[in-house]
Amino acid sequence: MSSLTDHGRNILARALCGRLPVLPNQVFLALGSGGSVAAGLAGEPVGNGYARQRVTFTGTGNQQNAELVRFTFTGAAGTFTHVGLFDASSGGNALTWSPLAQSVTVGGPGTVTINPGGLTMTGT
């Protein structure tokens, strides 16, 4: 995940200029069907048990998710091609987004799982 949204770029710019940015206390991973630099993740599902999932990162350079991330669905939710990070469990600000290495289709009840270390934030 290395595509910063406009909001993410503004946080970084303030930090690099020695100004105190408002940093998120927690970050939440979301699934979607697209993304853009200006808005971040697009096509986030609504209903069928979907909820953004809190994610914690570890590492000294590139950051990787420290724990299993599991999205649980009670019904069909469509095909997901992207993930995004937000500063809130709902609403909030999009921070970054990225295409998935492989799309995932949820055709009924089930889960989408990202193993520890399966999500990497890079500086490039």
C-alpha positions in Angstrom: 0.0 0.0 0.0 1.8 3.1 -1.1 -0.8 5.3 -2.8 -1.4 8.1 -0.4 -4.7 10.0 -0.6 -4.7 13.8 -0.6 -5.4 13.6 3.2 -2.5 11.3 3.7 -0.2 13.5 1.7 -1.3 16.5 3.8 -0.4 14.7 7.0 3.0 13.8 5.7 3.7 17.3 4.4 2.9 18.9 7.8 5.2 16.4 9.5 8.1 17.0 7.1 7.8 20.8 7.6 8.1 20.4 11.4 4.4 21.1 12.0 2.4 18.8 14.2 0.0 16.8 12.1 -3.1 15.2 13.5 -2.1 11.6 13.4 -4.7 8.8 13.7 -4.8 6.9 17.0 -5.9 3.7 15.2 -6.2 2.7 11.5 -8.9 0.5 9.9 -8.6 -1.6 6.8 -11.4 -1.6 4.3 -12.3 -3.5 1.1 -13.5 -1.9 -2.1 -13.7 -2.1 -5.9 -11.5 0.8 -6.8 -9.4 3.8 -5.6 -8.0 7.2 -6.4 -5.4 9.5 -5.0 -8.0 12.2 -4.2 -10.6 10.1 -2.5 -8.9 6.9 -1.6 -10.9 3.6 -1.7 -14.0 3.4 -3.8 -16.8 0.9 -3.8 -16.7 0.0 -0.1 -19.6 -2.5 0.6 -22.5 -1.7 2.9 -24.4 -4.4 4.8 -24.1 -8.2 4.8 -22.0 -8.1 8.0 -19.2 -6.0 6.4 -17.2 -3.8 8.8 -13.8 -2.1 8.5 -11.3 -4.0 10.6 -8.7 -2.4 12.9 -5.2 -3.2 11.9 -1.9 -2.8 13.7 1.5 -2.6 12.0 5.0 -3.5 13.0 8.4 -3.0 11.5 11.2 -0.5 11.4 11.1 0.4 7.6 8.3 -1.2 5.6 5.3 -1.7 7.8 3.4 -5.1 7.9 0.2 -6.0 9.6 1.1 -7.7 12.9 -2.1 -9.7 13.3 -4.6 -11.6 11.2 -7.3 -9.4 9.6 -10.6 -11.0 9.0 -13.7 -9.6 7.3 -16.8 -11.6 7.9 -19.8 -11.6 5.6 -23.4 -12.8 6.2 -24.3 -12.7 2.5 -23.0 -11.9 -1.0 -21.1 -8.7 -1.2 -19.5 -8.7 -4.7 -15.9 -8.6 -6.0 -13.2 -6.6 -4.2 -10.1 -5.4 -6.1 -8.7 -2.9 -3.6 -8.0 -2.2 0.1 -7.7 1.1 1.9 -6.7 2.5 5.3 -9.0 4.9 7.2 -8.6 6.8 10.4 -12.0 5.6 11.7 -14.1 2.5 11.7 -16.8 4.3 9.7 -16.7 7.6 7.9 -13.4 9.3 8.8 -10.6 10.1 6.4 -9.1 7.8 3.8 -5.3 7.6 4.3 -4.0 5.3 1.6 -5.2 2.7 -0.9 -3.9 -0.1 -3.1 -5.0 -2.7 -5.6 -5.1 -6.3 -4.2 -2.6 -8.7 -5.8 -5.7 -10.9 -6.6 -9.4 -9.9 -6.6 -11.7 -11.6 -4.1 -15.3 -12.4 -4.8 -17.8 -12.9 -1.9 -20.7 -14.8 -3.3 -22.3 -15.7 0.0 -21.6 -16.0 3.7 -17.9 -16.3 4.5 -14.7 -14.5 5.3 -11.9 -12.7 3.6 -8.7 -13.1 5.6 -5.3 -11.4 5.4 -2.6 -13.2 7.2 0.0 -11.5 9.4 2.6 -9.9 7.2 0.2 -10.1 4.2 -0.3 -6.4 4.1 2.7 -4.2 3.6 3.0 -0.4 3.7 6.1 0.9 1.8 7.7 4.3 1.5 7.8 4.1 -2.3 
